[in-house]
Amino acid sequence: MHSCRDISILVSQGLDKKLSWRERFTVRMHLMMCTRCRNFQKQTQFIRKAARHYTDGLQSRLDKKS
């Protein structure tokens, strides 16, 4: 069994690169049992999406000024 620390690292890495099928399986199995790690995954995905939306908005404003 992997620790929550191991899973949080994999969740974070999964935002930047494609995880192997074994890593994805490990994360999914752990998330089925661990509410805290599920919440961590949801929060990191939300933060990533919000940051991307924010930077896209800034870029579109800069494009309009040019």
CHARMM-style PDB file with segment names, atoms N, HN, CA, C and O in Angstrom:
ATOM      1  N   MET     1       0.844  -1.178   0.000  1.00  0.00      PROA
ATOM      2  CA  MET     1       0.000   0.000   0.000  1.00  0.00      PROA
ATOM      3  C   MET     1       0.889   1.241   0.000  1.00  0.00      PROA
ATOM      4  O   MET     1       1.857   1.326   0.756  1.00  0.00      PROA
ATOM      5  N   HSD     2       0.555   2.177  -0.837  1.00  0.00      PROA
ATOM      6  HN  HSD     2      -0.231   2.108  -1.452  1.00  0.00      PROA
ATOM      7  CA  HSD     2       1.308   3.431  -0.925  1.00  0.00      PROA
ATOM      8  C   HSD     2       0.775   4.425   0.095  1.00  0.00      PROA
ATOM      9  O   HSD     2      -0.407   4.406   0.441  1.00  0.00      PROA
ATOM     10  N   SER     3       1.644   5.279   0.563  1.00  0.00      PROA
ATOM     11  HN  SER     3       2.604   5.295   0.283  1.00  0.00      PROA
ATOM     12  CA  SER     3       1.242   6.296   1.538  1.00  0.00      PROA
ATOM     13  C   SER     3       0.558   7.459   0.829  1.00  0.00      PROA
ATOM     14  O   SER     3       0.654   7.611  -0.389  1.00  0.00      PROA
ATOM     15  N   CYS     4      -0.120   8.259   1.606  1.00  0.00      PROA
ATOM     16  HN  CYS     4      -0.198   8.135   2.595  1.00  0.00      PROA
ATOM     17  CA  CYS     4      -0.760   9.455   1.055  1.00  0.00      PROA
ATOM     18  C   CYS     4       0.291  10.396   0.466  1.00  0.00      PROA
ATOM     19  O   CYS     4       0.031  11.078  -0.526  1.00  0.00      PROA
ATOM     20  N   ARG     5       1.458  10.433   1.067  1.00  0.00      PROA
ATOM     21  HN  ARG     5       1.669   9.880   1.873  1.00  0.00      PROA
ATOM     22  CA  ARG     5       2.543  11.272   0.541  1.00  0.00      PROA
ATOM     23  C   ARG     5       2.931  10.799  -0.864  1.00  0.00      PROA
ATOM     24  O   ARG     5       3.101  11.618  -1.767  1.00  0.00      PROA
ATOM     25  N   ASP     6       3.070   9.487  -1.053  1.00  0.00      PROA
ATOM     26  HN  ASP     6       2.932   8.822  -0.319  1.00  0.00      PROA
ATOM     27  CA  ASP     6       3.392   8.933  -2.375  1.00  0.00      PROA
ATOM     28  C   ASP     6       2.319   9.293  -3.398  1.00  0.00      PROA
ATOM     29  O   ASP     6       2.625   9.670  -4.529  1.00  0.00      PROA
ATOM     30  N   ILE     7       1.067   9.171  -2.989  1.00  0.00      PROA
ATOM     31  HN  ILE     7       0.818   8.865  -2.070  1.00  0.00      PROA
ATOM     32  CA  ILE     7      -0.044   9.447  -3.905  1.00  0.00      PROA
ATOM     33  C   ILE     7      -0.112  10.930  -4.246  1.00  0.00      PROA
ATOM     34  O   ILE     7      -0.374  11.285  -5.395  1.00  0.00      PROA
ATOM     35  N   SER     8       0.119  11.802  -3.265  1.00  0.00      PROA
ATOM     36  HN  SER     8       0.332  11.514  -2.331  1.00  0.00      PROA
ATOM     37  CA  SER     8       0.081  13.240  -3.556  1.00  0.00      PROA
ATOM     38  C   SER     8       1.194  13.622  -4.533  1.00  0.00      PROA
ATOM     39  O   SER     8       1.010  14.505  -5.370  1.00  0.00      PROA
ATOM     40  N   ILE     9       2.325  12.973  -4.430  1.00  0.00      PROA
ATOM     41  HN  ILE     9       2.475  12.255  -3.750  1.00  0.00      PROA
ATOM     42  CA  ILE     9       3.406  13.221  -5.389  1.00  0.00      PROA
ATOM     43  C   ILE     9       2.986  12.778  -6.780  1.00  0.00      PROA
ATOM     44  O   ILE     9       3.207  13.497  -7.755  1.00  0.00      PROA
ATOM     45  N   LEU    10       2.384  11.604  -6.879  1.00  0.00      PROA
ATOM     46  HN  LEU    10       2.204  11.020  -6.087  1.00  0.00      PROA
ATOM     47  CA  LEU    10       1.929  11.117  -8.187  1.00  0.00      PROA
ATOM     48  C   LEU    10       0.831  12.007  -8.767  1.00  0.00      PROA
ATOM     49  O   LEU    10       0.820  12.277  -9.968  1.00  0.00      PROA
ATOM     50  N   VAL    11      -0.088  12.460  -7.922  1.00  0.00      PROA
ATOM     51  HN  VAL    11      -0.079  12.241  -6.947  1.00  0.00      PROA
ATOM     52  CA  VAL    11      -1.152  13.361  -8.387  1.00  0.00      PROA
ATOM     53  C   VAL    11      -0.531  14.639  -8.948  1.00  0.00      PROA
ATOM     54  O   VAL    11      -0.932  15.112 -10.011  1.00  0.00      PROA
ATOM     55  N   SER    12       0.435  15.191  -8.240  1.00  0.00      PROA
ATOM     56  HN  SER    12       0.760  14.806  -7.376  1.00  0.00      PROA
ATOM     57  CA  SER    12       1.102  16.411  -8.701  1.00  0.00      PROA
ATOM     58  C   SER    12       1.868  16.173  -9.998  1.00  0.00      PROA
ATOM     59  O   SER    12       1.811  16.995 -10.913  1.00  0.00      PROA
ATOM     60  N   GLN    13       2.574  15.065 -10.080  1.00  0.00      PROA
ATOM     61  HN  GLN    13       2.620  14.398  -9.337  1.00  0.00      PROA
ATOM     62  CA  GLN    13       3.305  14.739 -11.302  1.00  0.00      PROA
ATOM     63  C   GLN    13       2.347  14.533 -12.469  1.00  0.00      PROA
ATOM     64  O   GLN    13       2.661  14.874 -13.609  1.00  0.00      PROA
ATOM     65  N   GLY    14       1.185  13.977 -12.177  1.00  0.00      PROA
ATOM     66  HN  GLY    14       0.929  13.700 -11.251  1.00  0.00      PROA
ATOM     67  CA  GLY    14       0.194  13.729 -13.222  1.00  0.00      PROA
ATOM     68  C   GLY    14      -0.345  14.995 -13.858  1.00  0.00      PROA
ATOM     69  O   GLY    14      -0.914  14.942 -14.948  1.00  0.00      PROA
ATOM     70  N   LEU    15      -0.177  16.124 -13.204  1.00  0.00      PROA
ATOM     71  HN  LEU    15       0.286  16.167 -12.319  1.00  0.00      PROA
ATOM     72  CA  LEU    15      -0.586  17.391 -13.797  1.00  0.00      PROA
ATOM     73  C   LEU    15       0.368  17.821 -14.901  1.00  0.00      PROA
ATOM     74  O   LEU    15      -0.026  18.532 -15.825  1.00  0.00      PROA
ATOM     75  N   ASP    16       1.610  17.396 -14.807  1.00  0.00      PROA
ATOM     76  HN  ASP    16       1.930  16.818 -14.056  1.00  0.00      PROA
ATOM     77  CA  ASP    16       2.636  17.850 -15.741  1.00  0.00      PROA
ATOM     78  C   ASP    16       3.063  16.815 -16.766  1.00  0.00      PROA
ATOM     79  O   ASP    16       3.634  17.162 -17.800  1.00  0.00      PROA
ATOM     80  N   LYS    17       2.796  15.561 -16.491  1.00  0.00      PROA
ATOM     81  HN  LYS    17       2.332  15.278 -15.651  1.00  0.00      PROA
ATOM     82  CA  LYS    17       3.200  14.505 -17.427  1.00  0.00      PROA
ATOM     83  C   LYS    17       2.216  13.355 -17.348  1.00  0.00      PROA
ATOM     84  O   LYS    17       1.449  13.234 -16.393  1.00  0.00      PROA
ATOM     85  N   LYS    18       2.251  12.522 -18.362  1.00  0.00      PROA
ATOM     86  HN  LYS    18       2.874  12.621 -19.138  1.00  0.00      PROA
ATOM     87  CA  LYS    18       1.388  11.345 -18.365  1.00  0.00      PROA
ATOM     88  C   LYS    18       2.018  10.276 -17.477  1.00  0.00      PROA
ATOM     89  O   LYS    18       3.173   9.894 -17.662  1.00  0.00      PROA
ATOM     90  N   LEU    19       1.237   9.806 -16.516  1.00  0.00      PROA
ATOM     91  HN  LEU    19       0.299  10.117 -16.366  1.00  0.00      PROA
ATOM     92  CA  LEU    19       1.713   8.760 -15.633  1.00  0.00      PROA
ATOM     93  C   LEU    19       1.644   7.414 -16.344  1.00  0.00      PROA
ATOM     94  O   LEU    19       0.864   7.235 -17.279  1.00  0.00      PROA
ATOM     95  N   SER    20       2.457   6.480 -15.898  1.00  0.00      PROA
ATOM     96  HN  SER    20       3.091   6.625 -15.138  1.00  0.00      PROA
ATOM     97  CA  SER    20       2.399   5.126 -16.460  1.00  0.00      PROA
ATOM     98  C   SER    20       1.071   4.491 -16.041  1.00  0.00      PROA
ATOM     99  O   SER    20       0.406   4.959 -15.117  1.00  0.00      PROA
ATOM    100  N   TRP    21       0.705   3.422 -16.734  1.00  0.00      PROA
ATOM    101  HN  TRP    21       1.246   3.042 -17.484  1.00  0.00      PROA
ATOM    102  CA  TRP    21      -0.567   2.770 -16.387  1.00  0.00      PROA
ATOM    103  C   TRP    21      -0.518   2.252 -14.955  1.00  0.00      PROA
ATOM    104  O   TRP    21      -1.540   2.265 -14.269  1.00  0.00      PROA
ATOM    105  N   ARG    22       0.615   1.809 -14.496  1.00  0.00      PROA
ATOM    106  HN  ARG    22       1.445   1.798 -15.053  1.00  0.00      PROA
ATOM    107  CA  ARG    22       0.755   1.305 -13.127  1.00  0.00      PROA
ATOM    108  C   ARG    22       0.572   2.436 -12.110  1.00  0.00      PROA
ATOM    109  O   ARG    22      -0.079   2.258 -11.080  1.00  0.00      PROA
ATOM    110  N   GLU    23       1.149   3.592 -12.411  1.00  0.00      PROA
ATOM    111  HN  GLU    23       1.678   3.736 -13.247  1.00  0.00      PROA
ATOM    112  CA  GLU    23       0.988   4.739 -11.516  1.00  0.00      PROA
ATOM    113  C   GLU    23      -0.460   5.205 -11.487  1.00  0.00      PROA
ATOM    114  O   GLU    23      -1.000   5.501 -10.421  1.00  0.00      PROA
ATOM    115  N   ARG    24      -1.091   5.270 -12.661  1.00  0.00      PROA
ATOM    116  HN  ARG    24      -0.652   5.029 -13.527  1.00  0.00      PROA
ATOM    117  CA  ARG    24      -2.501   5.673 -12.711  1.00  0.00      PROA
ATOM    118  C   ARG    24      -3.375   4.697 -11.930  1.00  0.00      PROA
ATOM    119  O   ARG    24      -4.276   5.115 -11.202  1.00  0.00      PROA
ATOM    120  N   PHE    25      -3.114   3.406 -12.077  1.00  0.00      PROA
ATOM    121  HN  PHE    25      -2.382   3.066 -12.668  1.00  0.00      PROA
ATOM    122  CA  PHE    25      -3.870   2.389 -11.360  1.00  0.00      PROA
ATOM    123  C   PHE    25      -3.676   2.543  -9.855  1.00  0.00      PROA
ATOM    124  O   PHE    25      -4.634   2.459  -9.086  1.00  0.00      PROA
ATOM    125  N   THR    26      -2.436   2.766  -9.441  1.00  0.00      PROA
ATOM    126  HN  THR    26      -1.657   2.834 -10.065  1.00  0.00      PROA
ATOM    127  CA  THR    26      -2.127   2.950  -8.020  1.00  0.00      PROA
ATOM    128  C   THR    26      -2.881   4.144  -7.452  1.00  0.00      PROA
ATOM    129  O   THR    26      -3.461   4.067  -6.369  1.00  0.00      PROA
ATOM    130  N   VAL    27      -2.868   5.250  -8.193  1.00  0.00      PROA
ATOM    131  HN  VAL    27      -2.396   5.313  -9.073  1.00  0.00      PROA
ATOM    132  CA  VAL    27      -3.565   6.452  -7.736  1.00  0.00      PROA
ATOM    133  C   VAL    27      -5.066   6.183  -7.649  1.00  0.00      PROA
ATOM    134  O   VAL    27      -5.698   6.525  -6.650  1.00  0.00      PROA
ATOM    135  N   ARG    28      -5.629   5.588  -8.663  1.00  0.00      PROA
ATOM    136  HN  ARG    28      -5.116   5.310  -9.475  1.00  0.00      PROA
ATOM    137  CA  ARG    28      -7.083   5.323  -8.657  1.00  0.00      PROA
ATOM    138  C   ARG    28      -7.501   4.430  -7.506  1.00  0.00      PROA
ATOM    139  O   ARG    28      -8.511   4.687  -6.850  1.00  0.00      PROA
ATOM    140  N   MET    29      -6.739   3.392  -7.258  1.00  0.00      PROA
ATOM    141  HN  MET    29      -5.919   3.183  -7.791  1.00  0.00      PROA
ATOM    142  CA  MET    29      -7.076   2.487  -6.162  1.00  0.00      PROA
ATOM    143  C   MET    29      -7.002   3.213  -4.820  1.00  0.00      PROA
ATOM    144  O   MET    29      -7.863   3.031  -3.960  1.00  0.00      PROA
ATOM    145  N   HSD    30      -5.988   4.021  -4.652  1.00  0.00      PROA
ATOM    146  HN  HSD    30      -5.289   4.170  -5.351  1.00  0.00      PROA
ATOM    147  CA  HSD    30      -5.839   4.757  -3.402  1.00  0.00      PROA
ATOM    148  C   HSD    30      -6.974   5.776  -3.247  1.00  0.00      PROA
ATOM    149  O   HSD    30      -7.527   5.929  -2.158  1.00  0.00      PROA
ATOM    150  N   LEU    31      -7.315   6.464  -4.325  1.00  0.00      PROA
ATOM    151  HN  LEU    31      -6.865   6.339  -5.209  1.00  0.00      PROA
ATOM    152  CA  LEU    31      -8.362   7.483  -4.250  1.00  0.00      PROA
ATOM    153  C   LEU    31      -9.722   6.880  -3.921  1.00  0.00      PROA
ATOM    154  O   LEU    31     -10.575   7.545  -3.333  1.00  0.00      PROA
ATOM    155  N   MET    32      -9.919   5.633  -4.296  1.00  0.00      PROA
ATOM    156  HN  MET    32      -9.226   5.093  -4.773  1.00  0.00      PROA
ATOM    157  CA  MET    32     -11.186   4.970  -3.963  1.00  0.00      PROA
ATOM    158  C   MET    32     -11.353   4.825  -2.448  1.00  0.00      PROA
ATOM    159  O   MET    32     -12.474   4.767  -1.941  1.00  0.00      PROA
ATOM    160  N   MET    33     -10.242   4.769  -1.744  1.00  0.00      PROA
ATOM    161  HN  MET    33      -9.332   4.816  -2.155  1.00  0.00      PROA
ATOM    162  CA  MET    33     -10.286   4.521  -0.298  1.00  0.00      PROA
ATOM    163  C   MET    33      -9.984   5.752   0.551  1.00  0.00      PROA
ATOM    164  O   MET    33     -10.290   5.767   1.743  1.00  0.00      PROA
ATOM    165  N   CYS    34      -9.390   6.778  -0.042  1.00  0.00      PROA
ATOM    166  HN  CYS    34      -9.140   6.766  -1.010  1.00  0.00      PROA
ATOM    167  CA  CYS    34      -8.871   7.888   0.763  1.00  0.00      PROA
ATOM    168  C   CYS    34      -9.528   9.216   0.380  1.00  0.00      PROA
ATOM    169  O   CYS    34      -9.265   9.764  -0.690  1.00  0.00      PROA
ATOM    170  N   THR    35     -10.363   9.710   1.246  1.00  0.00      PROA
ATOM    171  HN  THR    35     -10.576   9.264   2.115  1.00  0.00      PROA
ATOM    172  CA  THR    35     -11.066  10.972   1.015  1.00  0.00      PROA
ATOM    173  C   THR    35     -10.103  12.151   0.969  1.00  0.00      PROA
ATOM    174  O   THR    35     -10.276  13.061   0.158  1.00  0.00      PROA
ATOM    175  N   ARG    36      -9.106  12.142   1.819  1.00  0.00      PROA
ATOM    176  HN  ARG    36      -8.966  11.403   2.478  1.00  0.00      PROA
ATOM    177  CA  ARG    36      -8.163  13.263   1.855  1.00  0.00      PROA
ATOM    178  C   ARG    36      -7.401  13.395   0.540  1.00  0.00      PROA
ATOM    179  O   ARG    36      -7.204  14.501   0.036  1.00  0.00      PROA
ATOM    180  N   CYS    37      -6.980  12.279  -0.002  1.00  0.00      PROA
ATOM    181  HN  CYS    37      -7.139  11.380   0.408  1.00  0.00      PROA
ATOM    182  CA  CYS    37      -6.251  12.335  -1.274  1.00  0.00      PROA
ATOM    183  C   CYS    37      -7.182  12.696  -2.429  1.00  0.00      PROA
ATOM    184  O   CYS    37      -6.766  13.365  -3.375  1.00  0.00      PROA
ATOM    185  N   ARG    38      -8.430  12.259  -2.360  1.00  0.00      PROA
ATOM    186  HN  ARG    38      -8.769  11.716  -1.592  1.00  0.00      PROA
ATOM    187  CA  ARG    38      -9.409  12.668  -3.376  1.00  0.00      PROA
ATOM    188  C   ARG    38      -9.584  14.173  -3.344  1.00  0.00      PROA
ATOM    189  O   ARG    38      -9.623  14.826  -4.387  1.00  0.00      PROA
ATOM    190  N   ASN    39      -9.691  14.724  -2.137  1.00  0.00      PROA
ATOM    191  HN  ASN    39      -9.660  14.194  -1.290  1.00  0.00      PROA
ATOM    192  CA  ASN    39      -9.819  16.179  -1.996  1.00  0.00      PROA
ATOM    193  C   ASN    39      -8.582  16.890  -2.522  1.00  0.00      PROA
ATOM    194  O   ASN    39      -8.692  17.916  -3.195  1.00  0.00      PROA
ATOM    195  N   PHE    40      -7.406  16.353  -2.221  1.00  0.00      PROA
ATOM    196  HN  PHE    40      -7.316  15.521  -1.675  1.00  0.00      PROA
ATOM    197  CA  PHE    40      -6.170  16.941  -2.725  1.00  0.00      PROA
ATOM    198  C   PHE    40      -6.157  16.959  -4.250  1.00  0.00      PROA
ATOM    199  O   PHE    40      -5.782  17.961  -4.859  1.00  0.00      PROA
ATOM    200  N   GLN    41      -6.560  15.863  -4.860  1.00  0.00      PROA
ATOM    201  HN  GLN    41      -6.864  15.048  -4.366  1.00  0.00      PROA
ATOM    202  CA  GLN    41      -6.592  15.798  -6.319  1.00  0.00      PROA
ATOM    203  C   GLN    41      -7.564  16.832  -6.893  1.00  0.00      PROA
ATOM    204  O   GLN    41      -7.231  17.532  -7.850  1.00  0.00      PROA
ATOM    205  N   LYS    42      -8.747  16.929  -6.321  1.00  0.00      PROA
ATOM    206  HN  LYS    42      -9.017  16.361  -5.544  1.00  0.00      PROA
ATOM    207  CA  LYS    42      -9.736  17.906  -6.789  1.00  0.00      PROA
ATOM    208  C   LYS    42      -9.210  19.335  -6.644  1.00  0.00      PROA
ATOM    209  O   LYS    42      -9.391  20.162  -7.538  1.00  0.00      PROA
ATOM    210  N   GLN    43      -8.568  19.615  -5.527  1.00  0.00      PROA
ATOM    211  HN  GLN    43      -8.421  18.943  -4.801  1.00  0.00      PROA
ATOM    212  CA  GLN    43      -8.045  20.957  -5.285  1.00  0.00      PROA
ATOM    213  C   GLN    43      -6.912  21.305  -6.242  1.00  0.00      PROA
ATOM    214  O   GLN    43      -6.857  22.422  -6.757  1.00  0.00      PROA
ATOM    215  N   THR    44      -6.022  20.373  -6.482  1.00  0.00      PROA
ATOM    216  HN  THR    44      -6.066  19.466  -6.064  1.00  0.00      PROA
ATOM    217  CA  THR    44      -4.917  20.662  -7.403  1.00  0.00      PROA
ATOM    218  C   THR    44      -5.432  20.851  -8.823  1.00  0.00      PROA
ATOM    219  O   THR    44      -4.923  21.699  -9.556  1.00  0.00      PROA
ATOM    220  N   GLN    45      -6.429  20.076  -9.220  1.00  0.00      PROA
ATOM    221  HN  GLN    45      -6.843  19.387  -8.625  1.00  0.00      PROA
ATOM    222  CA  GLN    45      -7.009  20.248 -10.555  1.00  0.00      PROA
ATOM    223  C   GLN    45      -7.701  21.598 -10.653  1.00  0.00      PROA
ATOM    224  O   GLN    45      -7.606  22.268 -11.681  1.00  0.00      PROA
ATOM    225  N   PHE    46      -8.403  22.008  -9.589  1.00  0.00      PROA
ATOM    226  HN  PHE    46      -8.481  21.463  -8.754  1.00  0.00      PROA
ATOM    227  CA  PHE    46      -9.073  23.303  -9.588  1.00  0.00      PROA
ATOM    228  C   PHE    46      -8.068  24.445  -9.699  1.00  0.00      PROA
ATOM    229  O   PHE    46      -8.259  25.377 -10.481  1.00  0.00      PROA
ATOM    230  N   ILE    47      -7.000  24.366  -8.916  1.00  0.00      PROA
ATOM    231  HN  ILE    47      -6.845  23.609  -8.281  1.00  0.00      PROA
ATOM    232  CA  ILE    47      -5.971  25.415  -8.945  1.00  0.00      PROA
ATOM    233  C   ILE    47      -5.334  25.505 -10.322  1.00  0.00      PROA
ATOM    234  O   ILE    47      -5.111  26.602 -10.833  1.00  0.00      PROA
ATOM    235  N   ARG    48      -5.039  24.353 -10.929  1.00  0.00      PROA
ATOM    236  HN  ARG    48      -5.221  23.462 -10.514  1.00  0.00      PROA
ATOM    237  CA  ARG    48      -4.446  24.341 -12.273  1.00  0.00      PROA
ATOM    238  C   ARG    48      -5.387  25.001 -13.281  1.00  0.00      PROA
ATOM    239  O   ARG    48      -4.963  25.815 -14.102  1.00  0.00      PROA
ATOM    240  N   LYS    49      -6.670  24.639 -13.208  1.00  0.00      PROA
ATOM    241  HN  LYS    49      -7.014  23.978 -12.541  1.00  0.00      PROA
ATOM    242  CA  LYS    49      -7.661  25.187 -14.136  1.00  0.00      PROA
ATOM    243  C   LYS    49      -7.830  26.697 -13.925  1.00  0.00      PROA
ATOM    244  O   LYS    49      -7.915  27.452 -14.894  1.00  0.00      PROA
ATOM    245  N   ALA    50      -7.879  27.134 -12.671  1.00  0.00      PROA
ATOM    246  HN  ALA    50      -7.810  26.521 -11.884  1.00  0.00      PROA
ATOM    247  CA  ALA    50      -8.031  28.558 -12.369  1.00  0.00      PROA
ATOM    248  C   ALA    50      -6.817  29.349 -12.845  1.00  0.00      PROA
ATOM    249  O   ALA    50      -6.965  30.438 -13.400  1.00  0.00      PROA
ATOM    250  N   ALA    51      -5.632  28.814 -12.634  1.00  0.00      PROA
ATOM    251  HN  ALA    51      -5.512  27.930 -12.183  1.00  0.00      PROA
ATOM    252  CA  ALA    51      -4.416  29.504 -13.075  1.00  0.00      PROA
ATOM    253  C   ALA    51      -4.376  29.609 -14.590  1.00  0.00      PROA
ATOM    254  O   ALA    51      -3.998  30.647 -15.133  1.00  0.00      PROA
ATOM    255  N   ARG    52      -4.761  28.550 -15.269  1.00  0.00      PROA
ATOM    256  HN  ARG    52      -5.068  27.707 -14.828  1.00  0.00      PROA
ATOM    257  CA  ARG    52      -4.780  28.574 -16.729  1.00  0.00      PROA
ATOM    258  C   ARG    52      -5.801  29.594 -17.243  1.00  0.00      PROA
ATOM    259  O   ARG    52      -5.527  30.329 -18.192  1.00  0.00      PROA
ATOM    260  N   HSD    53      -6.964  29.634 -16.618  1.00  0.00      PROA
ATOM    261  HN  HSD    53      -7.186  29.037 -15.847  1.00  0.00      PROA
ATOM    262  CA  HSD    53      -8.000  30.590 -17.006  1.00  0.00      PROA
ATOM    263  C   HSD    53      -7.511  32.022 -16.792  1.00  0.00      PROA
ATOM    264  O   HSD    53      -7.738  32.894 -17.631  1.00  0.00      PROA
ATOM    265  N   TYR    54      -6.845  32.254 -15.677  1.00  0.00      PROA
ATOM    266  HN  TYR    54      -6.661  31.546 -14.996  1.00  0.00      PROA
ATOM    267  CA  TYR    54      -6.316  33.580 -15.366  1.00  0.00      PROA
ATOM    268  C   TYR    54      -5.266  34.011 -16.391  1.00  0.00      PROA
ATOM    269  O   TYR    54      -5.318  35.131 -16.899  1.00  0.00      PROA
ATOM    270  N   THR    55      -4.327  33.136 -16.690  1.00  0.00      PROA
ATOM    271  HN  THR    55      -4.285  32.226 -16.277  1.00  0.00      PROA
ATOM    272  CA  THR    55      -3.273  33.506 -17.639  1.00  0.00      PROA
ATOM    273  C   THR    55      -3.827  33.667 -19.052  1.00  0.00      PROA
ATOM    274  O   THR    55      -3.349  34.509 -19.811  1.00  0.00      PROA
ATOM    275  N   ASP    56      -4.826  32.872 -19.409  1.00  0.00      PROA
ATOM    276  HN  ASP    56      -5.215  32.188 -18.792  1.00  0.00      PROA
ATOM    277  CA  ASP    56      -5.466  33.045 -20.715  1.00  0.00      PROA
ATOM    278  C   ASP    56      -6.142  34.412 -20.807  1.00  0.00      PROA
ATOM    279  O   ASP    56      -6.103  35.066 -21.849  1.00  0.00      PROA
ATOM    280  N   GLY    57      -6.760  34.833 -19.704  1.00  0.00      PROA
ATOM    281  HN  GLY    57      -6.792  34.301 -18.857  1.00  0.00      PROA
ATOM    282  CA  GLY    57      -7.392  36.151 -19.668  1.00  0.00      PROA
ATOM    283  C   GLY    57      -6.379  37.270 -19.804  1.00  0.00      PROA
ATOM    284  O   GLY    57      -6.616  38.242 -20.521  1.00  0.00      PROA
ATOM    285  N   LEU    58      -5.257  37.141 -19.126  1.00  0.00      PROA
ATOM    286  HN  LEU    58      -5.064  36.351 -18.544  1.00  0.00      PROA
ATOM    287  CA  LEU    58      -4.194  38.138 -19.255  1.00  0.00      PROA
ATOM    288  C   LEU    58      -3.667  38.201 -20.676  1.00  0.00      PROA
ATOM    289  O   LEU    58      -3.449  39.281 -21.225  1.00  0.00      PROA
ATOM    290  N   GLN    59      -3.464  37.026 -21.266  1.00  0.00      PROA
ATOM    291  HN  GLN    59      -3.641  36.148 -20.820  1.00  0.00      PROA
ATOM    292  CA  GLN    59      -2.940  36.993 -22.629  1.00  0.00      PROA
ATOM    293  C   GLN    59      -3.911  37.651 -23.613  1.00  0.00      PROA
ATOM    294  O   GLN    59      -3.489  38.380 -24.511  1.00  0.00      PROA
ATOM    295  N   SER    60      -5.208  37.393 -23.443  1.00  0.00      PROA
ATOM    296  HN  SER    60      -5.550  36.801 -22.713  1.00  0.00      PROA
ATOM    297  CA  SER    60      -6.170  37.996 -24.366  1.00  0.00      PROA
ATOM    298  C   SER    60      -6.213  39.517 -24.207  1.00  0.00      PROA
ATOM    299  O   SER    60      -6.417  40.234 -25.187  1.00  0.00      PROA
ATOM    300  N   ARG    61      -6.025  40.010 -22.992  1.00  0.00      PROA
ATOM    301  HN  ARG    61      -5.859  39.427 -22.196  1.00  0.00      PROA
ATOM    302  CA  ARG    61      -5.968  41.474 -22.775  1.00  0.00      PROA
ATOM    303  C   ARG    61      -4.742  42.071 -23.431  1.00  0.00      PROA
ATOM    304  O   ARG    61      -4.806  43.147 -24.024  1.00  0.00      PROA
ATOM    305  N   LEU    62      -3.616  41.366 -23.324  1.00  0.00      PROA
ATOM    306  HN  LEU    62      -3.564  40.492 -22.842  1.00  0.00      PROA
ATOM    307  CA  LEU    62      -2.396  41.856 -23.960  1.00  0.00      PROA
ATOM    308  C   LEU    62      -2.545  41.844 -25.485  1.00  0.00      PROA
ATOM    309  O   LEU    62      -2.070  42.756 -26.162  1.00  0.00      PROA
ATOM    310  N   ASP    63      -3.192  40.832 -26.014  1.00  0.00      PROA
ATOM    311  HN  ASP    63      -3.578  40.091 -25.464  1.00  0.00      PROA
ATOM    312  CA  ASP    63      -3.401  40.744 -27.471  1.00  0.00      PROA
ATOM    313  C   ASP    63      -4.292  41.887 -27.960  1.00  0.00      PROA
ATOM    314  O   ASP    63      -4.082  42.397 -29.060  1.00  0.00      PROA
ATOM    315  N   LYS    64      -5.275  42.295 -27.169  1.00  0.00      PROA
ATOM    316  HN  LYS    64      -5.445  41.880 -26.275  1.00  0.00      PROA
ATOM    317  CA  LYS    64      -6.166  43.387 -27.547  1.00  0.00      PROA
ATOM    318  C   LYS    64      -5.446  44.726 -27.568  1.00  0.00      PROA
ATOM    319  O   LYS    64      -5.771  45.594 -28.378  1.00  0.00      PROA
ATOM    320  N   LYS    65      -4.475  44.896 -26.688  1.00  0.00      PROA
ATOM    321  HN  LYS    65      -4.211  44.191 -26.031  1.00  0.00      PROA
ATOM    322  CA  LYS    65      -3.724  46.145 -26.618  1.00  0.00      PROA
ATOM    323  C   LYS    65      -2.739  46.278 -27.782  1.00  0.00      PROA
ATOM    324  O   LYS    65      -2.367  47.393 -28.149  1.00  0.00      PROA
ATOM    325  N   SER    66      -2.327  45.185 -28.349  1.00  0.00      PROA
ATOM    326  HN  SER    66      -2.629  44.279 -28.051  1.00  0.00      PROA
ATOM    327  CA  SER    66      -1.317  45.228 -29.420  1.00  0.00      PROA
ATOM    328  C   SER    66      -1.893  45.652 -30.726  1.00  0.00      PROA
ATOM    329  OT1 SER    66      -1.172  45.737 -31.720  1.00  0.00      PROA
TER     330      SER     66
END
